[in-house]
Amino acid sequence: MADKRFYQMAADEVRAGQVDQALRIKIGAEYPSESDVGKQAQYIRLRAAELSNNHKVGLARRLKPQKWWQWLLYVVVTFFVADIVAAVVGSGNAADQVAAMVVIWVILMVALVVVTIALRSKNSASHQV
């Protein structure tokens, strides 16, 4: 059960008294004859689903590319940087130098993607507070 942490987060919110009032009202309207314990269970179930969905949407947003021309610029710049680094550290053999350049370029692109995701995660977390 991969969504256990969202159930825990929802239960922690309830314990802390930080409930989503609109969701609480909705549950009261949909389950008027339910006991308080039943309503709390429904709240935790729906709130956990909401938290899980928000997490998935946030992850998709962080992985979504920026404008196409920015990524193209990243590819071109990292390619030239990799070529320069490979020329400086490479041997005289052209095949070895090309292989080194490709490896360096892939490493730079992966690092760029990781940094982009990390920065977007940090920015989205600061906007949610």
C-alpha positions as CSV (number, residue, x, y, z in Angstrom):
1,M,0.0,0.0,0.0
2,A,2.0,2.9,-1.3
3,D,-0.5,5.6,-0.1
4,K,0.0,4.9,3.6
5,R,1.9,8.1,4.1
6,F,-1.0,10.1,2.7
7,Y,-3.4,8.4,5.2
8,Q,-0.9,9.3,8.0
9,M,-0.7,12.9,6.8
10,A,-4.5,13.1,6.8
11,A,-4.7,11.6,10.3
12,D,-2.1,14.0,11.6
13,E,-4.1,16.9,10.2
14,V,-7.2,15.6,12.1
15,R,-5.2,15.2,15.3
16,A,-3.8,18.7,15.0
17,G,-7.2,20.1,14.3
18,Q,-6.2,21.4,10.9
19,V,-9.0,20.0,8.8
20,D,-10.2,21.1,5.4
21,Q,-13.6,22.7,6.4
22,A,-15.1,22.4,2.9
23,L,-14.3,18.7,2.9
24,R,-15.7,18.3,6.4
25,I,-18.9,20.0,5.3
26,K,-19.2,17.8,2.2
27,I,-18.8,14.6,4.3
28,G,-21.5,15.9,6.7
29,A,-23.8,16.5,3.8
30,E,-23.1,13.2,2.1
31,Y,-23.2,11.0,5.2
32,P,-25.7,12.7,7.6
33,S,-26.6,9.6,9.5
34,E,-23.0,8.4,9.9
35,S,-21.4,8.6,13.4
36,D,-18.6,11.0,14.2
37,V,-16.1,8.2,13.9
38,G,-17.5,7.2,10.6
39,K,-17.3,10.7,9.3
40,Q,-13.8,11.1,10.5
41,A,-12.9,7.8,8.7
42,Q,-14.5,9.1,5.5
43,Y,-12.6,12.4,5.9
44,I,-9.3,10.7,6.3
45,R,-10.0,8.5,3.3
46,L,-11.0,11.4,1.0
47,R,-8.3,13.7,2.3
48,A,-5.6,11.0,1.7
49,A,-6.8,10.6,-1.8
50,E,-6.7,14.4,-2.3
51,L,-3.1,14.6,-0.9
52,S,-2.1,11.7,-3.2
53,N,-3.6,13.4,-6.2
54,N,-1.9,16.7,-5.3
55,H,1.4,14.9,-5.0
56,K,1.0,13.3,-8.4
57,V,0.0,16.6,-10.1
58,G,2.9,18.4,-8.4
59,L,5.4,15.7,-9.6
60,A,4.0,15.9,-13.2
61,R,4.4,19.7,-13.1
62,R,8.0,19.5,-11.9
63,L,8.9,17.0,-14.7
64,K,7.1,19.0,-17.4
65,P,9.7,20.7,-19.6
66,Q,10.0,24.4,-19.7
67,K,9.6,26.3,-22.9
68,W,11.1,24.3,-25.8
69,W,13.7,26.9,-26.7
70,Q,15.1,26.8,-23.2
71,W,15.7,23.1,-23.4
72,L,17.2,23.5,-26.8
73,L,19.5,26.1,-25.4
74,Y,20.5,23.8,-22.5
75,V,21.3,21.0,-25.0
76,V,23.4,23.2,-27.2
77,V,25.3,24.9,-24.3
78,T,26.0,21.6,-22.6
79,F,27.1,20.1,-25.8
80,F,29.7,22.8,-26.3
81,V,30.9,22.6,-22.7
82,A,31.2,18.9,-23.0
83,D,33.2,19.3,-26.2
84,I,35.6,21.8,-24.6
85,V,36.1,19.6,-21.5
86,A,36.7,16.5,-23.6
87,A,39.3,18.4,-25.7
88,V,41.1,19.6,-22.6
89,V,41.2,16.2,-20.8
90,G,41.0,13.9,-23.8
91,S,43.8,12.0,-25.5
92,G,45.0,12.5,-29.0
93,N,42.7,9.7,-30.3
94,A,39.6,11.2,-32.0
95,A,37.4,8.2,-31.1
96,D,38.3,8.4,-27.4
97,Q,37.7,12.2,-27.4
98,V,34.2,11.8,-29.0
99,A,33.3,9.1,-26.5
100,A,34.5,11.3,-23.6
101,M,32.5,14.2,-25.0
102,V,29.3,12.1,-25.2
103,V,29.7,10.8,-21.7
104,I,30.4,14.3,-20.3
105,W,27.4,15.7,-22.3
106,V,25.1,13.1,-20.9
107,I,26.3,13.7,-17.4
108,L,25.7,17.5,-17.8
109,M,22.2,16.9,-19.2
110,V,21.3,14.6,-16.3
111,A,22.6,17.1,-13.8
112,L,20.7,19.9,-15.5
113,V,17.4,17.9,-15.3
114,V,18.0,17.0,-11.7
115,V,18.8,20.6,-10.7
116,T,15.7,21.8,-12.7
117,I,13.4,19.4,-10.8
118,A,15.0,20.3,-7.5
119,L,14.5,24.0,-8.1
120,R,10.9,23.5,-9.2
121,S,10.3,21.4,-6.1
122,K,11.7,24.1,-3.9
123,N,9.7,26.8,-5.6
124,S,6.4,24.8,-5.6
125,A,6.9,24.0,-1.9
126,S,7.5,27.7,-1.0
127,H,4.3,28.7,-3.0
128,Q,2.2,26.1,-1.1
129,V,3.0,27.6,2.3
